Amino acid sequence: MSTGGAFGGNRGLRPIPPEKGIFPLDHLHECDEEKKEYLGCLKTSAHKSEQCRHLSKKYLQCRMAKNLMAKQDMSELGFSGVKELDSTGEDKSKESIGH
C-alpha cells in the first residue's frame, strides 16, 4: 500500500516553493506604471526587448521594492551593464544596482 498522496507526493511534508519563475501577482497594481512603460516600449520597438531592457530592470526593481519578489542583485538577473535611462532615453547614471 502506498503512503503517498494522489500523485505520489507525501502529504505530511510542507511543499517548498520554486526559487525562481513564480512570484506573487501584483493584485494591488503597485507596479502597473512600470509594466505599462515596458509593454509600450515593446510595441514601439517591434518587440525588440533589448531596446527596452532598462524598463524591464525598472519593473523588476519595483517588484523587489514592493516585496512582490525576492530582493536580488540585478547582475544575477542578467542586468549587469544595463544603464538607467530617463524618460527621454538619456543615460541618467552609471550602472545603478538597486534593491
C-alpha positions as CSV (number, residue, x, y, z in Angstrom):
1,M,0.0,0.0,0.0
2,S,1.3,3.4,-0.9
3,T,1.8,6.1,1.8
4,G,2.0,9.0,-0.7
5,G,-0.7,11.3,-1.9
6,A,-2.8,11.1,-5.1
7,F,0.2,11.7,-7.3
8,G,2.8,10.0,-5.2
9,G,3.6,13.1,-3.0
10,N,4.0,12.8,0.7
11,R,1.0,14.7,2.2
12,G,2.8,15.1,5.6
13,L,5.6,17.3,4.2
14,R,5.2,21.0,3.6
15,P,5.7,22.0,-0.1
16,I,8.8,24.0,-1.0
17,P,8.2,26.9,-3.4
18,P,10.4,27.2,-6.5
19,E,13.4,29.5,-6.3
20,K,12.6,31.5,-9.5
21,G,9.9,31.7,-12.1
22,I,6.8,32.0,-9.8
23,F,6.2,35.0,-7.6
24,P,3.1,36.8,-6.2
25,L,0.9,38.6,-8.7
26,D,0.6,42.3,-8.5
27,H,-3.1,42.3,-7.3
28,L,-2.9,45.8,-5.9
29,H,-1.3,47.1,-9.2
30,E,1.7,48.6,-7.4
31,C,4.0,48.3,-10.4
32,D,1.4,48.9,-13.2
33,E,3.2,52.1,-14.4
34,E,6.5,50.3,-14.9
35,K,4.7,47.4,-16.6
36,K,2.9,49.7,-19.0
37,E,6.1,51.6,-19.8
38,Y,7.8,48.3,-20.7
39,L,4.9,47.0,-22.8
40,G,4.6,50.3,-24.6
41,C,8.3,50.2,-25.4
42,L,8.0,46.7,-26.8
43,K,5.2,47.8,-29.1
44,T,7.1,50.8,-30.4
45,S,10.3,48.8,-30.9
46,A,8.7,46.0,-32.8
47,H,9.1,43.7,-29.8
48,K,12.9,44.0,-29.7
49,S,13.3,43.5,-26.0
50,E,17.0,44.6,-26.0
51,Q,15.8,48.2,-26.6
52,C,13.6,48.0,-23.5
53,R,15.9,46.3,-21.0
54,H,16.2,49.5,-18.9
55,L,12.4,49.3,-18.4
56,S,12.3,45.6,-17.6
57,K,15.1,46.4,-15.0
58,K,12.9,49.2,-13.6
59,Y,9.9,46.9,-13.4
60,L,11.9,44.2,-11.5
61,Q,13.3,46.8,-9.1
62,C,9.7,48.0,-8.4
63,R,8.6,44.4,-7.7
64,M,11.5,43.9,-5.3
65,A,10.8,47.2,-3.5
66,K,7.1,46.2,-3.1
67,N,8.1,42.7,-1.8
68,L,6.4,41.1,-4.9
69,M,9.6,39.1,-5.5
70,A,12.8,38.3,-3.5
71,K,15.4,41.0,-3.4
72,Q,18.3,40.0,-5.6
73,D,21.3,41.7,-7.2
74,M,20.4,42.9,-10.7
75,S,23.5,41.4,-12.1
76,E,22.2,37.9,-11.1
77,L,19.1,38.6,-13.1
78,G,21.2,39.4,-16.3
79,F,21.3,43.2,-15.9
80,S,25.0,43.8,-15.5
81,G,25.9,46.8,-17.7
82,V,22.2,47.9,-18.2
83,K,22.2,51.7,-17.5
84,E,19.3,53.6,-16.0
85,L,17.6,55.9,-18.6
86,D,15.3,58.8,-18.0
87,S,12.1,59.3,-20.0
88,T,14.0,61.0,-22.8
89,G,16.2,58.0,-23.3
90,E,19.3,59.8,-21.9
91,D,21.7,57.9,-19.7
92,K,20.8,59.0,-16.1
93,S,23.6,57.3,-14.2
94,K,26.3,54.7,-14.5
95,E,25.2,51.2,-13.6
96,S,22.9,51.5,-10.7
97,I,22.1,48.3,-8.9
98,G,19.3,48.9,-6.6
99,H,17.4,46.7,-4.2
